[in-house]
Amino acid sequence: MGKQFLEAGQIVNTHGIRGEVQIVPWADDAAFLRKFKTFYIDNRPVQVERSSVHKTRLIVKFEGVDDINAAMPMKTKVIFIDRADAKLPKGSFFIQDILGAKVVTEAGEPVGTLTDVMDMPQGQIYQVQGETEHLIPAVPEFVKHVDVDGGVITVALIEGM
């Protein structure tokens, strides 16, 4: 099991004059973050009074933040969620939980260590550092199995990958 608190996004601006803020989510989509009633900012819980999705951002009104002057100091703050509050679909996992995993081929040969997961327009790419760097599309054709608890990702490589 990974860390209890996970980075979930960043407050990038205020929204209107009633204390709302705009959050750029670091999740699959902003709607995932709407499920949370508590975020953590600077290691303190902050209660969500209401939230809505606007394009790719989450608009949040926090309890006790009632005007733009109270919201301004929150700009650039990273928001965290408590892992215990997150209900992931079966087979899903937090990227934080697989960073540093060993990556092996289906034959068990070491490829390297997962160092980054890059979000690209065509989907996620696993960056794996071994003797050489490998960029592996995070699709079932190449990523055969992810053992989060064991810290091992099994992949199928093709020439030039």
N, CA, C and O of each residue as an XYZ file, in Angstrom:
644
protein
N       0.840     -1.181      0.000
C       0.000      0.000      0.000
C       0.884      1.243      0.000
O       1.891      1.287      0.707
N       0.522      2.240     -0.777
C       1.312      3.458     -0.889
C       0.967      4.463      0.194
O       0.431      4.123      1.248
N       1.291      5.703     -0.100
C       1.056      6.785      0.852
C      -0.439      6.974      1.127
O      -1.285      6.653      0.293
N      -0.742      7.506      2.320
C      -2.145      7.749      2.679
C      -2.717      8.925      1.891
O      -3.859      8.871      1.434
N      -1.926      9.990      1.729
C      -2.408     11.171      1.031
C      -1.774     11.245     -0.348
O      -0.557     11.124     -0.495
N      -2.614     11.446     -1.353
C      -2.164     11.451     -2.738
C      -2.414     12.810     -3.362
O      -3.473     13.408     -3.168
N      -1.421     13.302     -4.124
C      -1.600     14.556     -4.844
C      -2.723     14.358     -5.852
O      -2.734     13.375     -6.593
N      -3.668     15.294     -5.879
C      -4.831     15.121     -6.754
C      -5.003     16.248     -7.760
O      -5.751     16.104     -8.727
N      -4.326     17.360     -7.548
C      -4.470     18.473     -8.471
C      -3.884     19.739     -7.886
O      -3.276     19.736     -6.816
N      -4.084     20.822     -8.620
C      -3.547     22.101     -8.161
C      -4.571     23.202     -8.395
O      -5.236     23.254     -9.429
N      -4.676     24.074     -7.409
C      -5.537     25.251     -7.534
C      -4.800     26.242     -8.428
O      -3.699     26.686     -8.104
N      -5.416     26.580     -9.551
C      -4.729     27.435    -10.513
C      -5.275     28.857    -10.565
O      -4.615     29.763    -11.074
N      -6.493     29.053    -10.032
C      -7.053     30.398    -10.094
C      -8.297     30.465     -9.223
O      -8.819     29.448     -8.767
N      -8.755     31.688     -9.008
C     -10.048     31.880     -8.357
C     -11.110     31.779     -9.449
O     -10.793     31.787    -10.638
N     -12.372     31.683     -9.036
C     -13.471     31.609     -9.995
C     -14.607     32.467     -9.455
O     -15.266     32.107     -8.479
N     -14.824     33.597    -10.098
C     -15.861     34.507     -9.610
C     -15.415     35.232     -8.344
O     -14.227     35.279     -8.026
N     -16.390     35.798     -7.626
C     -16.054     36.608     -6.445
C     -16.559     35.989     -5.146
O     -16.417     36.592     -4.082
N     -17.149     34.789     -5.216
C     -17.746     34.179     -4.023
C     -16.865     33.132     -3.350
O     -17.360     32.311     -2.577
N     -15.568     33.153     -3.637
C     -14.653     32.259     -2.939
C     -14.379     30.935     -3.631
O     -13.695     30.076     -3.075
N     -14.904     30.760     -4.835
C     -14.648     29.510     -5.548
C     -13.253     29.528     -6.165
O     -12.701     30.585     -6.471
N     -12.695     28.319     -6.342
C     -11.381     28.184     -6.964
C     -11.463     27.174     -8.102
O     -12.337     26.308     -8.130
N     -10.522     27.311     -9.046
C     -10.400     26.371    -10.153
C      -9.265     25.406     -9.844
O      -8.164     25.813     -9.474
N      -9.555     24.124    -10.002
C      -8.542     23.099     -9.753
C      -8.287     22.333    -11.047
O      -9.225     21.853    -11.684
N      -7.020     22.220    -11.434
C      -6.639     21.354    -12.539
C      -6.403     19.975    -11.916
O      -5.506     19.814    -11.089
N      -7.202     18.984    -12.310
C      -7.074     17.660    -11.692
C      -5.864     16.898    -12.224
O      -5.509     17.015    -13.397
N      -5.243     16.126    -11.356
C      -4.176     15.222    -11.760
C      -4.725     13.803    -11.706
O      -4.042     12.869    -11.288
N      -5.973     13.664    -12.137
C      -6.653     12.369    -12.186
C      -7.158     12.195    -13.611
O      -6.962     13.064    -14.460
N      -7.808     11.067    -13.866
C      -8.311     10.816    -15.211
C      -9.246     11.929    -15.670
O      -9.204     12.334    -16.832
N     -10.082     12.420    -14.776
C     -10.946     13.529    -15.133
C     -11.420     14.239    -13.866
O     -11.339     13.707    -12.759
N     -11.912     15.448    -14.069
C     -12.343     16.268    -12.931
C     -13.517     15.633    -12.187
O     -13.658     15.820    -10.979
N     -14.356     14.887    -12.897
C     -15.532     14.275    -12.265
C     -15.124     13.311    -11.143
O     -15.853     13.176    -10.160
N     -13.983     12.644    -11.272
C     -13.511     11.741    -10.226
C     -13.353     12.502     -8.905
O     -13.682     11.980     -7.840
N     -12.851     13.729     -8.980
C     -12.617     14.510     -7.762
C     -13.901     15.051     -7.145
O     -13.902     15.438     -5.976
N     -14.988     15.084     -7.902
C     -16.267     15.566     -7.350
C     -16.773     14.664     -6.237
O     -17.578     15.096     -5.413
N     -16.315     13.418     -6.198
C     -16.772     12.459     -5.194
C     -16.240     12.789     -3.799
O     -16.755     12.282     -2.803
N     -15.230     13.623     -3.725
C     -14.574     13.891     -2.444
C     -15.218     15.062     -1.724
O     -15.485     16.101     -2.327
N     -15.467     14.889     -0.432
C     -16.048     15.941      0.399
C     -14.975     16.655      1.211
O     -15.229     17.710      1.793
N     -13.770     16.076      1.248
C     -12.654     16.670      1.970
C     -11.401     16.594      1.108
O     -11.057     15.533      0.588
N     -10.727     17.722      0.963
C      -9.397     17.761      0.361
C      -8.433     18.165      1.468
O      -8.851     18.640      2.524
N      -7.150     17.974      1.223
C      -6.122     18.346      2.194
C      -5.187     19.329      1.520
O      -4.626     19.056      0.459
N      -5.029     20.490      2.163
C      -4.155     21.544      1.666
C      -3.228     21.924      2.810
O      -3.683     22.233      3.911
N      -1.924     21.900      2.545
C      -0.934     22.189      3.592
C      -1.165     21.298      4.819
O      -1.086     21.769      5.954
N      -1.446     20.024      4.590
C      -1.648     19.016      5.648
C      -2.869     19.284      6.529
O      -2.974     18.740      7.629
N      -3.791     20.121      6.048
C      -5.005     20.390      6.816
C      -6.223     19.993      6.001
O      -6.265     20.238      4.795
N      -7.222     19.378      6.646
C      -8.441     19.051      5.910
C      -9.245     20.306      5.603
O      -9.372     21.201      6.440
N      -9.782     20.356      4.396
C     -10.625     21.463      3.966
C     -11.900     20.841      3.413
O     -11.854     20.001      2.515
N     -13.036     21.262      3.958
C     -14.326     20.685      3.550
C     -14.851     21.343      2.276
O     -14.808     22.563      2.118
N     -15.349     20.495      1.373
C     -15.941     20.975      0.131
C     -17.410     21.303      0.394
O     -18.178     20.439      0.818
N     -17.792     22.545      0.143
C     -19.190     22.943      0.286
C     -19.976     22.527     -0.962
O     -21.081     21.992     -0.873
N     -19.367     22.790     -2.138
C     -19.971     22.353     -3.399
C     -18.873     22.327     -4.461
O     -17.833     22.972     -4.326
N     -19.137     21.561     -5.522
C     -18.179     21.503     -6.618
C     -18.919     21.211     -7.918
O     -20.019     20.659     -7.920
N     -18.293     21.591     -9.011
C     -18.846     21.316    -10.340
C     -17.692     21.185    -11.322
O     -16.585     21.663    -11.074
N     -17.969     20.536    -12.428
C     -16.966     20.384    -13.471
C     -17.211     21.453    -14.524
O     -18.334     21.632    -14.993
N     -16.151     22.160    -14.889
C     -16.224     23.142    -15.968
C     -15.095     22.829    -16.940
O     -13.923     23.055    -16.639
N     -15.461     22.305    -18.111
C     -14.485     21.835    -19.112
C     -13.606     20.781    -18.456
O     -14.118     19.751    -18.019
N     -12.299     21.008    -18.375
C     -11.402     20.001    -17.786
C     -11.066     20.294    -16.328
O     -10.275     19.580    -15.711
N     -11.672     21.349    -15.779
C     -11.331     21.762    -14.407
C     -12.464     21.504    -13.440
O     -13.623     21.351    -13.827
N     -12.098     21.459    -12.166
C     -13.078     21.332    -11.101
C     -13.203     22.703    -10.437
O     -12.204     23.312    -10.054
N     -14.427     23.173    -10.309
C     -14.695     24.434     -9.608
C     -15.169     24.043     -8.211
O     -16.133     23.291     -8.069
N     -14.492     24.554     -7.176
C     -14.801     24.156     -5.805
C     -15.039     25.373     -4.928
O     -14.325     26.373     -5.000
N     -16.053     25.256     -4.108
C     -16.322     26.238     -3.051
C     -16.034     25.524     -1.742
O     -16.746     24.589     -1.376
N     -14.999     25.954     -1.034
C     -14.638     25.377      0.259
C     -15.399     26.073      1.374
O     -15.672     27.271      1.293
N     -15.741     25.327      2.413
C     -16.389     25.923      3.592
C     -15.455     26.958      4.200
O     -14.259     26.711      4.361
N     -16.010     28.120      4.536
C     -15.227     29.166      5.184
C     -14.449     30.052      4.227
O     -13.839     31.031      4.656
N     -14.457     29.733      2.941
C     -13.805     30.581      1.939
C     -14.942     31.239      1.176
O     -15.480     30.677      0.221
N     -15.303     32.460      1.622
C     -16.544     33.056      1.154
C     -16.404     34.222      0.187
O     -17.405     34.756     -0.291
N     -15.168     34.624     -0.105
C     -15.007     35.684     -1.098
C     -13.658     35.544     -1.783
O     -12.830     34.719     -1.399
N     -13.455     36.362     -2.798
C     -12.242     36.256     -3.605
C     -10.983     36.512     -2.762
O      -9.936     35.918     -3.017
N     -11.085     37.399     -1.754
C      -9.921     37.696     -0.916
C      -9.487     36.468     -0.117
O      -8.291     36.274      0.103
N     -10.421     35.648      0.317
C     -10.086     34.427      1.048
C      -9.568     33.348      0.097
O      -8.778     32.493      0.498
N     -10.013     33.385     -1.168
C      -9.599     32.367     -2.139
C      -8.219     32.654     -2.740
O      -7.500     31.717     -3.087
N      -7.846     33.903     -2.866
C      -6.581     34.283     -3.521
C      -5.342     33.572     -2.952
O      -4.520     33.095     -3.734
N      -5.175     33.480     -1.620
C      -3.974     32.827     -1.087
C      -3.901     31.328     -1.426
O      -2.852     30.710     -1.245
N      -4.988     30.749     -1.907
C      -5.000     29.324     -2.223
C      -4.402     29.032     -3.598
O      -4.077     27.886     -3.909
N      -4.257     30.083     -4.425
C      -3.698     29.886     -5.766
C      -2.334     29.211     -5.677
O      -1.523     29.552     -4.816
N      -2.089     28.278     -6.545
C      -0.872     27.460     -6.683
C      -0.775     26.327     -5.655
O       0.148     25.516     -5.731
N      -1.698     26.254     -4.704
C      -1.645     25.178     -3.698
C      -1.980     23.835     -4.352
O      -2.850     23.745     -5.218
N      -1.276     22.812     -3.918
C      -1.561     21.450     -4.364
C      -2.606     20.870     -3.434
O      -2.513     21.017     -2.215
N      -3.605     20.208     -4.009
C      -4.615     19.560     -3.177
C      -4.316     18.063     -3.110
O      -3.826     17.464     -4.067
N      -4.620     17.489     -1.973
C      -4.405     16.061     -1.749
C      -5.737     15.413     -1.404
O      -6.653     16.070     -0.909
N      -5.829     14.123     -1.671
C      -6.977     13.333     -1.238
C      -6.473     12.234     -0.316
O      -5.305     11.849     -0.375
N      -7.345     11.741      0.523
C      -7.035     10.620      1.401
C      -7.354      9.345      0.636
O      -8.475      9.168      0.159
N      -6.377      8.462      0.519
C      -6.548      7.206     -0.202
C      -7.780      6.445      0.294
O      -8.457      5.784     -0.493
N      -8.069      6.535      1.580
C      -9.206      5.806      2.154
C     -10.536      6.308      1.593
O     -11.523      5.571      1.591
N     -10.571      7.552      1.120
C     -11.803      8.114      0.563
C     -12.009      7.736     -0.901
O     -13.098      7.923     -1.443
N     -10.974      7.207     -1.541
C     -11.036      6.921     -2.978
C     -11.507      5.494     -3.226
O     -10.914      4.533     -2.735
N     -12.565      5.376     -3.982
C     -13.079      4.065     -4.369
C     -12.756      3.864     -5.845
O     -13.432      4.407     -6.718
N     -11.719      3.080     -6.112
C     -11.317      2.853     -7.495
C     -12.046      1.646     -8.075
O     -12.338      0.691     -7.356
N     -12.339      1.685     -9.366
C     -12.923      0.502    -10.002
C     -11.939     -0.669     -9.939
O     -10.726     -0.468     -9.879
N     -12.467     -1.872     -9.954
C     -11.625     -3.069     -9.907
C     -10.627     -3.030    -11.062
O     -10.984     -2.717    -12.198
N      -9.386     -3.348    -10.758
C      -8.342     -3.347    -11.778
C      -7.672     -1.992    -11.966
O      -6.677     -1.890    -12.683
N      -8.205     -0.952    -11.330
C      -7.582      0.373    -11.412
C      -6.601      0.548    -10.265
O      -6.675     -0.154     -9.256
N      -5.689      1.486    -10.427
C      -4.703      1.748     -9.384
C      -4.228      3.185     -9.519
O      -4.450      3.837    -10.539
N      -3.571      3.664     -8.472
C      -2.983      4.997     -8.513
C      -1.611      4.898     -9.164
O      -0.841      3.990     -8.854
N      -1.303      5.816    -10.053
C      -0.002      5.821    -10.722
C       1.119      5.860     -9.694
O       2.145      5.204     -9.871
N       0.930      6.629     -8.612
C       1.941      6.696     -7.556
C       2.325      5.313     -7.038
O       3.459      5.100     -6.609
N       1.370      4.365     -7.079
C       1.612      3.035     -6.539
C       2.426      2.138     -7.460
O       2.895      1.083     -7.032
N       2.605      2.540     -8.735
C       3.403      1.699     -9.632
C       4.738      2.334    -10.010
O       5.599      1.662    -10.577
N       4.920      3.612     -9.707
C       6.222      4.231     -9.980
C       7.288      3.501     -9.171
O       7.111      3.250     -7.979
N       8.382      3.165     -9.822
C       9.444      2.413     -9.157
C       9.278      0.913     -9.292
O      10.121      0.154     -8.814
N       8.195      0.465     -9.940
C       7.985     -0.981    -10.120
C       9.018     -1.553    -11.079
O       9.510     -0.864    -11.973
N       9.340     -2.839    -10.874
C      10.202     -3.560    -11.811
C       9.378     -3.873    -13.046
O       8.211     -4.251    -12.943
N       9.985     -3.716    -14.209
C       9.318     -4.050    -15.464
C      10.063     -5.221    -16.083
O      11.279     -5.176    -16.269
N       9.304     -6.279    -16.400
C       9.891     -7.494    -16.971
C       9.112     -7.908    -18.216
O       7.956     -7.528    -18.401
N       9.777     -8.701    -19.069
C       9.089     -9.241    -20.247
C       8.258    -10.439    -19.821
O       8.346    -10.897    -18.682
N       7.455    -10.940    -20.741
C       6.636    -12.117    -20.444
C       7.505    -13.328    -20.119
O       7.059    -14.248    -19.432
N       8.747    -13.330    -20.611
C       9.684    -14.415    -20.307
C      10.405    -14.182    -18.980
O      11.225    -15.001    -18.564
N      10.099    -13.062    -18.315
C      10.712    -12.776    -17.022
C      12.031    -12.030    -17.100
O      12.693    -11.833    -16.081
N      12.422    -11.614    -18.299
C      13.685    -10.888    -18.454
C      13.498     -9.444    -17.997
O      12.498     -8.816    -18.344
N      14.449     -8.906    -17.222
C      14.304     -7.523    -16.735
C      14.391     -6.510    -17.869
O      15.235     -6.627    -18.758
N      13.513     -5.521    -17.827
C      13.532     -4.430    -18.796
C      14.062     -3.171    -18.108
O      14.823     -2.406    -18.701
N      13.651     -2.961    -16.844
C      14.093     -1.791    -16.099
C      13.097     -1.439    -15.012
O      12.370     -2.294    -14.507
N      13.080     -0.164    -14.663
C      12.219      0.350    -13.600
C      11.310      1.421    -14.186
O      11.749      2.255    -14.978
N      10.029      1.392    -13.788
C       9.090      2.419    -14.245
C       9.443      3.729    -13.550
O       9.352      3.835    -12.327
N       9.847      4.729    -14.340
C      10.279      6.004    -13.759
C       9.243      7.114    -13.937
O       9.241      8.088    -13.183
N       8.354      6.968    -14.942
C       7.369      8.019    -15.170
C       6.209      7.451    -15.976
O       6.366      6.486    -16.724
N       5.056      8.060    -15.813
C       3.899      7.770    -16.652
C       3.512      9.098    -17.281
O       3.094     10.031    -16.596
N       3.659      9.163    -18.603
C       3.417     10.417    -19.318
C       2.022     10.380    -19.941
O       1.631      9.392    -20.563
N       1.287     11.463    -19.762
C      -0.021     11.598    -20.397
C       0.169     12.257    -21.753
O       0.595     13.408    -21.846
N      -0.152     11.514    -22.797
C      -0.033     12.006    -24.159
C      -1.436     12.023    -24.778
O      -2.341     11.361    -24.270
N      -1.620     12.765    -25.859
C      -2.956     12.796    -26.484
C      -3.484     11.403    -26.845
O      -4.687     11.156    -26.768
N      -2.593     10.502    -27.236
C      -3.028      9.165    -27.638
C      -3.131      8.202    -26.449
O      -3.486      7.037    -26.635
N      -2.831      8.663    -25.248
C      -2.932      7.816    -24.056
C      -1.671      7.894    -23.218
O      -0.779      8.699    -23.486
N      -1.607      7.055    -22.209
C      -0.450      7.071    -21.316
C       0.711      6.273    -21.901
O       0.516      5.267    -22.584
N       1.919      6.746    -21.615
C       3.154      6.085    -22.027
C       3.961      5.809    -20.762
O       4.195      6.710    -19.957
N       4.389      4.544    -20.590
C       5.246      4.188    -19.465
C       6.691      4.436    -19.876
O       7.149      3.930    -20.900
N       7.407      5.220    -19.067
C       8.824      5.455    -19.284
C       9.576      4.488    -18.376
O       9.440      4.532    -17.153
N      10.364      3.621    -18.987
C      11.066      2.571    -18.250
C      12.565      2.756    -18.460
O      13.046      2.816    -19.591
N      13.296      2.845    -17.347
C      14.740      3.029    -17.432
C      15.435      1.735    -17.067
O      15.287      1.227    -15.955
N      16.189      1.210    -18.006
C      17.015      0.026    -17.780
C      18.384      0.336    -18.340
O      18.895      1.440    -18.151
N      18.998     -0.634    -19.038
C      20.260     -0.337    -19.718
C      20.033      0.764    -20.750
O      20.906      1.594    -21.002
N      18.843      0.748    -21.336
C      18.406      1.823    -22.224
C      17.032      2.266    -21.749
O      16.403      1.605    -20.923
N      16.574      3.391    -22.279
C      15.241      3.858    -21.923
C      14.226      3.264    -22.891
O      14.468      3.195    -24.096
N      13.084      2.834    -22.348
C      12.000      2.295    -23.162
C      10.765      3.150    -22.928
O      10.465      3.526    -21.795
N      10.046      3.457    -24.011
C       8.761      4.139    -23.922
C       7.710      3.137    -24.378
O       7.693      2.729    -25.539
N       6.835      2.745    -23.461
C       5.882      1.672    -23.721
C       4.463      2.214    -23.597
O       4.077      2.703    -22.535
N       3.680      2.132    -24.680
C       2.277      2.565    -24.580
C       1.539      1.734    -23.526
O       1.663      0.510    -23.496
N       0.779      2.403    -22.670
C       0.065      1.711    -21.587
C      -1.265      1.172    -22.113
O      -2.341      1.623    -21.719
N      -1.158      0.200    -23.009
C      -2.333     -0.455    -23.591
C      -2.162     -1.969    -23.425
O      -1.036     -2.454    -23.313
N      -3.260     -2.708    -23.408
C      -3.176     -4.161    -23.176
C      -2.267     -4.915    -24.154
O      -1.723     -5.962    -23.802
N      -2.098     -4.405    -25.359
C      -1.225     -5.049    -26.331
C       0.218     -5.136    -25.818
O       0.925     -6.099    -26.116
N       0.653     -4.133    -25.048
C       2.032     -4.094    -24.559
C       2.144     -4.318    -23.050
O       3.080     -4.976    -22.596
N       1.214     -3.786    -22.275
C       1.237     -3.970    -20.821
C       0.319     -5.151    -20.507
O      -0.906     -5.034    -20.529
N       0.943     -6.287    -20.214
C       0.188     -7.531    -20.056
C      -0.375     -7.710    -18.649
O      -1.474     -8.238    -18.478
N       0.377     -7.271    -17.645
C      -0.094     -7.452    -16.264
C       0.584     -6.434    -15.356
O       1.778     -6.166    -15.490
N      -0.191     -5.869    -14.430
C       0.350     -4.947    -13.432
C       0.057     -5.542    -12.058
O      -1.098     -5.636    -11.641
N       1.115     -5.938    -11.365
C       0.996     -6.472    -10.004
C       1.381     -5.338     -9.060
O       2.554     -5.152     -8.736
N       0.370     -4.583     -8.625
C       0.627     -3.408     -7.792
C       1.269     -3.831     -6.475
O       2.264     -3.236     -6.060
N       0.718     -4.851     -5.806
C       1.243     -5.283     -4.508
C       2.654     -5.839     -4.623
O       3.486     -5.611     -3.744
N       2.929     -6.570     -5.703
C       4.253     -7.163     -5.892
C       5.253     -6.213     -6.513
O       6.454     -6.481     -6.504
N       4.765     -5.096     -7.056
C       5.667     -4.109     -7.655
C       6.288     -4.574     -8.950
O       7.440     -4.248     -9.237
N       5.527     -5.348     -9.758
C       6.057     -5.865    -11.016
C       5.053     -5.610    -12.143
O       3.857     -5.866    -12.007
N       5.575     -5.101    -13.254
C       4.769     -4.886    -14.446
C       5.326     -5.783    -15.541
O       6.521     -5.742    -15.835
N       4.458     -6.600    -16.149
C       4.870     -7.498    -17.217
C       4.458     -6.881    -18.557
O       3.307     -6.492    -18.754
N       5.439     -6.802    -19.476
C       5.183     -6.161    -20.751
C       5.591     -7.060    -21.913
O       6.393     -7.980    -21.755
N       5.030     -6.778    -23.069
C       5.448     -7.396    -24.330
C       6.119     -6.284    -25.138
O       5.506     -5.255    -25.421
N       7.373     -6.499    -25.503
C       8.099     -5.486    -26.263
C       8.143     -5.878    -27.730
O       8.097     -7.060    -28.069
N       8.232     -4.870    -28.602
C       8.452     -5.128    -30.022
C       9.737     -4.434    -30.408
O      10.236     -3.580    -29.674
N      10.270     -4.794    -31.546
C      11.520     -4.203    -32.039
C      11.417     -2.678    -32.065
O      10.442     -2.119    -32.567
N      12.427     -2.020    -31.523
C      12.474     -0.551    -31.551
C      11.786      0.119    -30.375
O      11.702      1.346    -30.332
N      11.295     -0.658    -29.425
C      10.571     -0.064    -28.292
C      11.527      0.284    -27.172
O      11.103      0.793    -26.134
